[in-house]
């Protein structure tokens, strides 16, 4: 696993199933964050994503251990390795940013704007890879968009940036 790869969650709980009605295939996604240089012997794989408490960092194995649903890893193609360090910098820069609860509900009725200052999971992952998403980091891999893609849109991979996905749980 490499920094910036996508982890897709499809939970079996009621909220997850409701979100997948609109999202088609996934109700939550996060980005892999490898801090192997600092992880010591354990060499943990971290996940960075927008959750109810805001943008936060979690040990991936802890998220998967008791997860009630399907977890799938979508590795980003090696040709985009040049951008992975930027994903770390951008992601950690906004850690703690609040979750966009209003946007979650508004997204049921239509696509929400990428311009909002808070994040949904799919907005956060896309923003990390998007061109011109941040003035400090103008380069990117994915095209700039006005409306937030849903988790299912991302795992469908219309940009052809993922290798073959692998189910983890």
Secondary structure, 3 states (H helix, E strand, C coil): CCCCCEEEEEECCHHHHHHHHHHCCCCEEEEEEECCCCCHHHCCEEEEEEECCEEEEEEHHHHHHCCCEEEEEECECHHHHHHHHHHHHHHHHCCCCCECHHHHHHHHHCCCECCCCCECHHHHHHHHHECCCECCECCCCECCCCECCCHHHHHHCCCCCECCCEECC
